[in-house]
Amino acid sequence: MTGRLLEAARGVRWYLREVTGEAKWDAYLARCEAEGCTPMTRREYERHRADHKERSAQGRCC
């Protein structure tokens, strides 16, 4: 029973990280570290993502 509960909790955690964008932030930091470049601040990163979404509005009706 405890194993199933732990597995369910991990699944919920994974889902929430994907929905909130935490996973993308972590991937960005890992990519910057691998490339040896200085990452943007979290605020700059989120602003950049929002601007990109606005410029390339795919799948939206308006």
Contacts in CASP RR format, 6 or more apart in sequence:
PFRMAT RR
TARGET T0000
AUTHOR 0000-0000-0000
METHOD contacts of the structure
MODEL  1
MTGRLLEAARGVRWYLREVTGEAKWDAYLARCEAEGCTPMTRREYERHRA
DHKERSAQGRCC
16 22 0 8 1.000
17 23 0 8 1.000
24 49 0 8 1.000
25 42 0 8 1.000
25 45 0 8 1.000
28 39 0 8 1.000
28 45 0 8 1.000
29 39 0 8 1.000
32 38 0 8 1.000
32 39 0 8 1.000
33 39 0 8 1.000
39 45 0 8 1.000
40 48 0 8 1.000
END
